Amino acid sequence: MVAGVSTAAPPGWYPDPEHPGSQRWWDGTAWTSHVQSAGPAPGAAGTATPTRSDSRTWAMVAHLSALAAAFVALAFLGPLVVYLVKRDEDPFVREHAAEALNFQLSCLLYGVVGGIVLVITIIFVFGLLLIPVAILLAIAWLVLTIVGAIKAAQGESFRYPLTIRFVS
């Protein structure tokens, strides 16, 4: 073993050592209580690839619900509801819901701070140059939210860039 390198298996679905024919979620340090019947073998080791389509659907809803909730200017509410309802049922859904929630909370924080800076700089006229930047950031938010939903629908993990990890 090389100093500083862990050889422990990464989190993911693995054959259950106690019940042959089923899979159990390994969180990276210990077996959890999440068990499912064996379906197709999980993807690459260490990925939380769900075997059930409802897991992928709920994970996708966690991302897309932010678009619906954005109409009331609180995009974090959709992922928050999915996180609270499904967090104890499925680790894959929990991972995606937490990631979507963290991203939306980070965007809310960045938006409030950026909005204050934008208003203050508009007073001094040069802030008008920041309006196209704000529009590009809104487009980036939309694109990243859709990419997260697509990755969830494909059963893959996804990490948003520049996200503060408020919940895990």
C-alpha positions in Angstrom: 0.0 0.0 0.0 1.3 3.4 -1.0 1.4 6.0 1.8 -1.7 8.2 1.8 -3.6 6.1 -0.8 -6.7 4.2 0.4 -7.5 0.8 -1.1 -11.0 0.7 0.3 -13.8 0.2 -2.3 -15.6 3.4 -3.3 -19.3 3.9 -2.6 -21.6 1.9 -4.8 -23.9 -1.1 -5.2 -22.1 -4.5 -4.6 -23.2 -8.1 -4.2 -24.5 -8.5 -0.7 -22.1 -10.6 1.4 -24.9 -11.8 3.7 -27.6 -12.5 1.0 -26.4 -14.0 -2.2 -28.5 -12.8 -5.2 -29.0 -9.3 -3.9 -27.1 -6.1 -3.8 -26.2 -3.9 -0.8 -25.1 -0.2 -0.8 -21.5 0.2 0.4 -20.9 3.8 1.6 -17.1 3.6 1.3 -16.6 2.6 4.9 -19.4 0.2 5.8 -22.4 -1.7 4.5 -25.7 0.2 4.8 -29.2 -1.1 5.3 -30.1 -0.3 1.7 -30.6 -3.7 -0.1 -32.1 -4.4 -3.5 -32.6 -7.6 -5.5 -29.9 -8.2 -8.0 -30.6 -6.8 -11.4 -28.1 -5.8 -14.0 -24.6 -5.6 -12.6 -23.7 -2.0 -11.5 -21.6 0.1 -13.8 -18.0 0.8 -13.0 -17.0 0.1 -9.5 -17.6 3.1 -7.3 -20.5 4.6 -9.1 -24.0 4.6 -7.6 -25.6 3.1 -10.6 -29.3 2.3 -9.8 -30.8 -0.9 -11.2 -34.4 0.4 -10.9 -35.8 3.0 -13.3 -37.8 4.7 -10.5 -34.5 5.6 -8.9 -33.3 7.3 -12.0 -36.7 9.0 -12.4 -36.7 10.4 -8.9 -33.1 11.5 -9.3 -34.0 13.3 -12.5 -37.0 14.9 -10.8 -34.7 16.3 -8.1 -32.8 18.3 -10.8 -35.8 19.3 -13.0 -38.0 20.3 -10.0 -35.7 23.3 -9.6 -36.9 24.6 -13.0 -40.5 24.4 -11.9 -39.7 26.0 -8.5 -37.8 28.8 -10.2 -41.1 30.3 -11.3 -41.6 31.3 -7.7 -38.0 32.4 -7.4 -37.2 29.6 -5.0 -35.5 27.0 -7.2 -34.2 25.1 -4.1 -37.7 24.1 -3.0 -38.1 21.3 -5.6 -34.8 19.5 -4.8 -35.5 20.1 -1.1 -38.8 18.3 -1.3 -37.3 15.3 -3.2 -34.4 15.2 -0.7 -36.7 15.2 2.3 -39.1 12.6 0.8 -36.6 10.1 -0.7 -33.3 10.6 1.2 -33.8 7.4 3.4 -35.2 5.2 0.6 -32.5 5.2 -2.1 -28.8 6.3 -1.9 -28.8 7.2 -5.6 -31.7 9.5 -5.3 -30.3 11.0 -2.1 -27.0 11.7 -3.9 -28.7 13.5 -6.8 -31.2 15.4 -4.6 -28.4 16.6 -2.3 -26.3 17.7 -5.2 -29.2 19.5 -6.8 -30.2 21.1 -3.5 -26.6 22.2 -2.9 -26.3 23.7 -6.4 -29.6 25.6 -6.1 -28.7 27.0 -2.6 -25.3 28.0 -3.9 -26.9 29.8 -6.9 -29.3 31.5 -4.6 -26.4 32.8 -2.4 -24.4 33.8 -5.5 -27.5 35.5 -7.0 -28.2 37.6 -3.9 -24.6 38.7 -3.5 -24.3 39.3 -7.3 -27.6 41.2 -7.4 -26.4 43.5 -4.7 -23.1 44.1 -6.5 -24.9 44.7 -9.8 -27.3 47.3 -8.3 -24.5 49.1 -6.6 -22.3 49.2 -9.7 -25.2 50.2 -11.9 -25.5 53.4 -9.8 -21.9 54.1 -11.0 -22.9 53.4 -14.6 -20.1 50.8 -15.3 -22.4 48.1 -13.8 -24.4 48.1 -17.0 -21.6 46.1 -18.4 -22.3 43.3 -15.9 -25.9 42.7 -17.2 -24.7 40.5 -20.1 -22.6 38.5 -17.5 -25.7 38.0 -15.4 -27.6 36.8 -18.4 -24.9 34.3 -19.3 -24.9 33.0 -15.7 -28.6 32.5 -15.9 -28.2 30.5 -19.1 -25.4 28.5 -17.4 -27.7 27.7 -14.5 -30.3 26.4 -16.9 -27.9 24.3 -18.9 -26.2 22.8 -15.8 -29.6 21.9 -14.3 -30.6 20.1 -17.5 -27.3 18.3 -17.8 -27.7 17.1 -14.2 -31.2 15.7 -15.0 -29.8 13.9 -18.1 -27.0 12.3 -16.1 -29.5 11.2 -13.5 -31.8 9.7 -16.1 -28.8 7.8 -17.5 -27.9 6.4 -14.0 -24.7 8.4 -13.7 -23.3 10.5 -10.9 -23.0 14.3 -11.5 -21.3 17.1 -9.6 -22.1 20.7 -10.3 -19.2 23.1 -10.5 -18.6 25.8 -7.9 -21.1 24.4 -5.5 -21.0 24.8 -1.8 -21.8 21.5 -0.1 -24.5 22.5 2.5 -26.0 19.0 2.7 -24.6 15.5 2.0 
